[in-house]
Amino acid sequence: MDQRLIFHIDVNSAYLSWTAAENLKNGDTQDLREIPAIIGGDMASRHGVVLAKSIPAKAYHIKTGEPVAHALQKCRDLLLVPPDHKLYHAYSQRLMELLVTFCPRIEQVSIDECYMDFTGYEEPYGTPAAAACAIKDTVRDTLGFTVNIGISSNKLLAKMASDFQKPDRVHTLFPEEIPEKMWPLPVRDLFMVGKASAATLEKMEIRTIGGLAHTSPKILESHMKSHGRLIWEFANGIDHSPVHTEESELKCVGNSTTLAKDAETAADAKETLRSLCRQVSARLKQYGQLAGMVSTELRYASFVHVSHQMQLTAATDEESILFRHACLLFDELWNGEPIRLLGVRTSKLSTEAAPVQMTLFDLPKTQKERQADKAMEALQAKFGKNIIKKGW
């Protein structure tokens, strides 16, 4: 790919979503995201400001940052939940640990958003949008909350894209899409245009991002100094800032999937586990990592979640070994109930150069076997996964 591929990942109404996910996990039957609810302040004192709001609360014109007392006046049935910053930190950490299994080049810019330089990582998914959807769906199915993902060739446009329609959406905003998708928007929607800047632009009769983009930067500089030049560049989609990150050290590599139909037999479940292990193996090889630990997770149709892990006798990236251990763990975990979600994760990662202890059961492959595997993978990459398969 000639241009960079940047994702901006933003949690939808983070504080409220994380509280709702935790409450549901602990047995609550009411999802805060589905009723008029806010995070902020204290119900007894009615002090503080709104930190996050549900979509039903938004229908009452409740705004983030307004006094809690005003919000309560707008909606009599509004549920007010006090903030729990320790909980938010824990969920933020879980999110970053999950995202790094897709791509280690991440810049976290706040507790609930980050940029990801996905350049070169999109190939296994086919398209950038398919990759972003895989990330979005895995976050939702594994952690219980939703994110928006914006895709572009720079950070500014990726962030603008992630602010389009919410929740649980993927949007693109590449340079060629700017006239259609960004220029018609109100100028106040542009990143770095605050209330004061918007008021100044309004006096200049500049009301849309497109209007700002087509205004002479010298005129803008005369009214707003260097900030005028900056927002003109942003209105034209110009942003050269890098994703500031040292490639994160991978802690785990895994994948999970919510089944279209609940798995009711071990054979059905293990077929899904085989597919997950194939994907995890491919990622380990892509990242040049070997796994020393495998874990299998299940979520039943009743939403009860269980998992178990197993130490490997020798670190590996081989699909067959991962699959064998994932099945052993599955047999220990499964209680016979219908399964809604399955996941396989690997941890205790090491580089391929690290020494591997030989065992009688998981002997390292011969050179011929490794060459055969590489040839098979090359054929699959060129002609599709079903062109050739191993015999089990």
ZIJO-V567488 format. One record per pair of residues at least 4 apart in sequence whose C-alpha atoms are under 7 Angstrom apart, sorted by sequence separation. I is the first residue (numbers start at 1). GAP is how many residues later the second one is. If there is no record, write none. Layout:
# ZIJO-V567488
i = [I	I]
gap = [GAP	GAP]
This chain:
# ZIJO-V567488
i = [13	14	15	16	17	18	19	20	21	22	23	24	42	53	54	55	58	66	67	68	69	70	71	72	84	85	86	87	88	89	90	91	92	93	94	95	96	99	100	109	110	118	122	126	127	128	129	130	131	132	133	134	135	136	137	138	139	140	154	155	156	157	158	159	173	174	177	178	179	185	193	194	195	196	197	198	199	200	201	202	207	208	209	210	211	216	217	218	219	220	221	224	226	227	228	229	230	231	232	233	234	265	266	267	268	269	270	271	272	273	274	275	276	277	278	279	280	281	282	283	284	285	299	300	318	319	320	321	322	323	324	325	326	327	328	329	330	350	359	365	366	367	368	369	370	371	372	373	374	375	376	377	378	379	380	383	12	23	24	32	41	42	53	57	58	108	109	122	125	140	152	173	178	188	193	201	202	206	221	233	234	263	284	299	300	358	365	380	41	42	72	108	122	125	139	140	152	188	201	206	263	284	299	358	24	41	107	108	139	151	221	298	299	380	40	41	106	107	150	220	221	298	380	40	62	106	107	122	150	162	220	297	298	40	106	136	151	161	188	297	20	39	40	53	105	106	136	150	161	187	217	296	297	20	38	39	52	105	150	161	217	295	296	376	20	39	51	149	295	296	38	39	50	51	60	148	295	38	50	60	103	158	217	294	295	17	37	38	49	50	157	293	294	37	49	50	132	293	294	36	49	50	148	293	326	35	48	49	92	148	190	213	292	293	36	37	48	92	147	148	149	150	151	152	187	212	256	292	309	33	35	36	47	146	147	148	149	150	151	152	153	186	187	255	308	16	33	34	46	47	146	148	149	150	151	152	186	187	213	292	16	46	185	186	212	213	292	15	184	185	291	292	183	184	210	255	290	291	183	184	209	254	290	291	41	182	183	253	290	40	294	296	253	295	285	294	284	296	296	16	281	15	16	43	133	281	300	301	16	132	281	300	301	13	192	262	300	301	13	40	42	299	300	37	38	39	40	41	129	278	298	299	300	315	36	37	38	39	40	277	299	314	36	37	38	39	40	298	299	314	39	298	314	277	297	298	277	297	296	297	296	314	274	295	296	273	295	294	295	294	293	294	293	291	292	293	291	292	270	291	292	291	290	291	289	290	289	290	175	289	290	288	289	288	277	276	18	15	18	264	264	263	264	262	263	262	263	262	157	259	258	259	156	258	257	258	154	257	154	256	257	256	255	256	255	254	255	254	253	254	252	253	252	253	252	251	251	252	14	251	11	10	11	10	9	10	9	8	9	8	7	8	6	7	6	7	6	7	5	6	5	5	4	141	138	138	21	21	117	18	17	115	12	11	12	11	12	107	10	11	107	9	10	107	9	10	106	9	105	8	9	105	7	8	105	7	8	104	105	7	104	6	7	6	104	5	6	5	6	4	6	101	3	4	8	100	7	8	101	6	10	101	101	8	12]
gap = [4	4	4	4	4	4	4	4	4	4	4	4	4	4	4	4	4	4	4	4	4	4	4	4	4	4	4	4	4	4	4	4	4	4	4	4	4	4	4	4	4	4	4	4	4	4	4	4	4	4	4	4	4	4	4	4	4	4	4	4	4	4	4	4	4	4	4	4	4	4	4	4	4	4	4	4	4	4	4	4	4	4	4	4	4	4	4	4	4	4	4	4	4	4	4	4	4	4	4	4	4	4	4	4	4	4	4	4	4	4	4	4	4	4	4	4	4	4	4	4	4	4	4	4	4	4	4	4	4	4	4	4	4	4	4	4	4	4	4	4	4	4	4	4	4	4	4	4	4	4	4	4	4	4	4	4	5	5	5	5	5	5	5	5	5	5	5	5	5	5	5	5	5	5	5	5	5	5	5	5	5	5	5	5	5	5	5	5	6	6	6	6	6	6	6	6	6	6	6	6	6	6	6	6	7	7	7	7	7	7	7	7	7	7	8	8	8	8	8	8	8	8	8	9	9	9	9	9	9	9	9	9	9	10	10	10	10	10	10	10	11	11	11	11	11	11	11	11	11	11	11	11	11	12	12	12	12	12	12	12	12	12	12	12	13	13	13	13	13	13	14	14	14	14	14	14	14	15	15	15	15	15	15	15	15	16	16	16	16	16	16	16	16	17	17	17	17	17	17	18	18	18	18	18	18	19	19	19	19	19	19	19	19	19	20	20	20	20	20	20	20	20	20	20	20	20	20	20	20	21	21	21	21	21	21	21	21	21	21	21	21	21	21	21	21	22	22	22	22	22	22	22	22	22	22	22	22	22	22	22	23	23	23	23	23	23	23	24	24	24	24	24	25	25	25	25	25	25	26	26	26	26	26	26	27	27	27	27	27	28	28	30	31	31	32	32	33	33	34	36	36	37	37	37	37	37	37	37	38	38	38	38	38	39	39	39	39	39	40	40	40	40	40	41	41	41	41	41	41	41	41	41	41	41	42	42	42	42	42	42	42	42	43	43	43	43	43	43	43	43	44	44	44	45	45	45	46	46	47	47	48	48	49	49	49	50	50	51	51	52	53	53	54	55	55	55	56	56	57	57	57	58	59	59	60	60	61	61	62	62	62	63	63	64	67	68	70	73	73	73	74	75	75	76	76	77	77	78	80	81	82	82	83	83	84	84	85	85	86	86	86	87	88	88	89	90	90	91	92	92	93	93	94	94	95	96	97	97	98	98	101	102	102	103	104	104	105	106	106	107	108	108	109	109	110	110	111	111	112	112	113	114	115	117	118	119	123	124	126	127	128	128	134	135	135	136	136	136	137	137	137	138	138	138	139	139	139	140	140	141	141	141	142	142	142	143	143	143	143	144	144	145	145	146	146	147	147	148	148	149	149	149	150	150	150	150	151	151	151	152	152	152	153	154	155]
